[in-house]
Amino acid sequence: MGTIALVGGDEFRPNCVAMDREILRRAGTLTPRVLILPTAAASEEPGAAAANGIRHFQSLGLEAEALMVVTRADAENDALAARVKDVDVIYLTGGDPAYLLETLRHSAVWSAIERLYRQGGVVVGSSAGAMALSAQMRHGSREWLPGLGLAPRVAVLPHHEHCAEDEARGLREALPSGLVLLGIAAATAGINAGNDTWHVAGEGSVCVYGEYSADRYPTGESFELP
């Protein structure tokens, strides 16, 4: 298996450099190839979202390209899906999580992403991307629906620096039993390599909401899912 990195938002900014270097280190090569997937930004400016990612990773001395999957037809395009196998890292940007989920679920591109992960690649999701990669994804104020499930035991609250702990606890109570809610601050990542151990990187913290506890972990620390 590869590595999953769930980012709390505000991707591709200067304060993300240290976090991204830690994520990229998991690719197992000094010069990982990065593919930016701006699907969640389809209703905004997907081209700009992709260009921001390309500039960011090129500034780190890496090869980066965009995979412009903005419609369901794009997600079912075999030629676009085939490009996933040629990279080491795929990065799902922020935007609209429901649109991202609807567009990717059971698609050729999503199958290619799952295959990349199984073969040791790195899959990163920021904000909407992190939400969709999880087992359950927030929908509305207190509802949850099945996510893409690459991170099978967790759900994500991105931009957690803006979320009151009481609100997060209420959302946790609405989750199916056995799942763990991760509150992830912007410019911060929870990084997982296929087990129950997660590592925190970035400038903020990750708050882990289990059924009976809430524990906060700053950058550099690791935690086990309860």
C-alpha positions in Angstrom: 0.0 0.0 0.0 1.0 3.6 -0.4 0.4 6.8 1.6 -2.6 8.9 2.2 -2.3 12.5 3.3 -5.4 14.4 4.4 -4.8 18.2 4.4 -7.0 20.7 6.3 -7.0 23.2 3.4 -5.2 26.3 2.2 -3.0 24.2 -0.1 -0.2 25.4 -2.4 0.9 28.3 -0.2 4.3 29.1 1.2 3.4 27.9 4.7 2.7 24.5 3.2 6.2 23.9 2.0 7.5 22.0 5.1 4.3 19.9 5.2 4.5 19.1 1.5 8.1 18.1 1.7 7.2 15.6 4.5 4.4 14.2 2.3 6.6 14.0 -0.8 9.3 12.2 1.2 6.8 9.2 1.4 6.9 8.8 -2.4 10.2 7.0 -2.1 12.0 8.9 -4.8 14.0 12.2 -4.7 12.1 13.7 -7.6 8.5 12.5 -7.4 6.2 13.3 -10.3 3.0 15.1 -9.1 -0.4 15.2 -10.8 -2.9 17.9 -9.7 -6.6 16.9 -9.8 -8.8 20.1 -9.6 -12.2 18.3 -9.9 -13.6 19.8 -6.7 -12.9 23.3 -8.1 -14.9 22.6 -11.3 -17.6 25.2 -10.6 -15.0 27.8 -9.7 -11.7 28.1 -11.5 -10.3 24.6 -12.0 -7.6 25.8 -14.3 -6.4 28.3 -11.7 -6.4 25.7 -9.0 -4.3 23.4 -11.1 -1.9 26.1 -12.1 -1.4 27.1 -8.5 -0.5 23.5 -7.7 1.9 23.2 -10.6 3.7 26.4 -9.7 3.9 25.3 -6.1 5.5 22.0 -6.8 7.7 23.3 -9.6 9.1 25.8 -7.0 10.2 22.8 -5.0 12.1 21.5 -8.1 9.6 18.9 -9.1 7.7 17.9 -12.3 4.0 18.7 -11.9 1.1 18.5 -14.3 -2.7 18.9 -14.2 -5.2 16.2 -14.8 -8.2 18.3 -15.9 -11.1 16.0 -14.8 -13.9 18.5 -14.4 -16.9 16.4 -15.6 -18.2 12.9 -15.1 -17.3 12.2 -18.8 -13.7 13.3 -18.0 -13.6 10.9 -15.1 -14.6 8.0 -17.4 -12.1 8.9 -20.0 -9.6 6.1 -20.3 -6.8 8.3 -21.7 -7.1 10.6 -18.7 -7.2 7.6 -16.3 -4.1 6.2 -17.9 -2.0 9.3 -17.0 -2.4 8.4 -13.3 -0.1 5.4 -13.6 2.8 7.6 -14.7 3.1 9.7 -11.5 4.1 9.1 -7.9 1.8 11.6 -6.2 -1.8 12.7 -7.1 -3.2 15.7 -5.3 -6.9 16.4 -5.0 -7.6 20.1 -4.5 -10.2 21.8 -2.4 -13.6 23.0 -3.6 -17.0 21.3 -3.6 -16.7 17.9 -1.8 -20.1 16.7 -3.0 -19.3 17.4 -6.7 -15.9 15.7 -6.3 -17.5 12.6 -4.8 -20.2 12.4 -7.4 -17.7 12.9 -10.3 -15.1 10.3 -9.1 -17.1 7.5 -7.5 -16.9 4.3 -9.5 -15.1 6.1 -12.4 -12.1 5.0 -14.5 -10.0 7.8 -13.0 -10.9 6.8 -9.4 -10.0 3.1 -10.2 -6.6 4.4 -11.5 -6.1 6.4 -8.2 -6.9 3.3 -6.1 -4.4 1.3 -8.2 -1.7 3.9 -7.8 -2.2 3.8 -4.0 -2.1 0.0 -3.9 1.2 0.1 -5.8 2.8 2.4 -3.3 1.9 5.9 -4.6 0.9 8.9 -2.5 -2.7 10.2 -2.6 -3.2 13.7 -1.1 -6.6 15.4 -0.6 -6.9 19.0 0.7 -10.1 20.2 2.3 -12.8 18.9 -0.1 -10.3 16.3 -1.3 -9.6 15.1 2.2 -13.3 14.9 3.0 -14.0 12.8 -0.1 -11.1 10.4 0.5 -12.5 9.4 3.9 -14.9 6.7 4.9 -17.7 9.2 5.5 -18.1 12.7 4.2 -20.0 15.5 5.9 -23.1 16.6 3.9 -25.1 19.4 5.3 -25.1 20.5 8.9 -25.2 17.1 10.7 -25.5 14.5 8.0 -22.8 12.0 6.8 -22.7 10.0 3.6 -20.2 7.3 2.3 -17.0 8.8 0.9 -14.6 7.2 -1.4 -13.1 5.2 1.4 -9.4 5.3 0.7 -9.0 6.3 4.3 -11.4 3.7 5.7 -11.7 4.4 9.4 -11.9 8.2 9.4 -14.0 11.2 8.6 -12.5 14.7 8.2 -13.4 18.2 9.4 -11.0 20.5 7.4 -10.1 24.0 8.4 -10.5 22.8 12.0 -9.0 26.0 13.4 -12.5 27.6 12.7 -14.5 24.8 14.3 -15.7 24.9 18.0 -15.0 21.7 19.8 -18.6 21.3 20.9 -19.7 21.4 17.3 -17.1 18.8 16.3 -18.3 16.5 19.2 -21.9 16.8 17.9 -20.8 15.9 14.4 -18.8 12.9 15.8 -21.9 11.6 17.6 -23.7 11.6 14.2 -21.0 9.3 12.6 -21.5 5.6 12.3 -20.0 3.6 15.2 -16.4 2.7 14.9 -15.3 5.7 12.9 -12.9 8.4 14.1 -13.4 12.1 13.3 -10.2 14.0 12.5 -10.3 17.8 12.8 -7.4 19.0 10.7 -6.2 22.6 10.6 -5.3 24.5 7.4 -1.8 23.9 6.1 -1.6 20.7 8.2 -1.8 17.1 7.2 -2.5 13.8 8.8 -0.4 11.3 7.0 -1.1 7.5 7.0 0.9 4.6 5.4 -1.8 2.0 5.4 -2.2 1.2 9.1 -3.8 2.8 12.2 -0.8 5.1 12.8 -1.0 8.7 11.6 1.7 11.4 11.5 1.1 15.1 11.8 2.9 17.6 9.5 2.4 21.3 8.9 1.9 24.4 10.9 -1.2 23.4 12.9 -2.6 20.3 14.7 -4.9 17.4 14.2 -7.7 16.8 16.8 -8.8 13.2 17.1 -12.4 12.7 18.2 -13.0 9.2 19.3 -16.3 7.9 20.9 -15.2 8.9 24.3 -12.2 11.4 23.9 -10.8 14.3 22.0 -7.0 14.5 21.8 -5.0 17.2 19.9 -1.6 16.4 18.2 0.7 19.1 17.0 3.1 18.8 14.0 5.8 16.2 14.4 3.7 13.9 16.6 2.1 10.6 15.7 -1.1 9.0 16.9 -3.0 5.7 16.8 -6.7 5.6 15.9 -8.7 4.7 19.0 
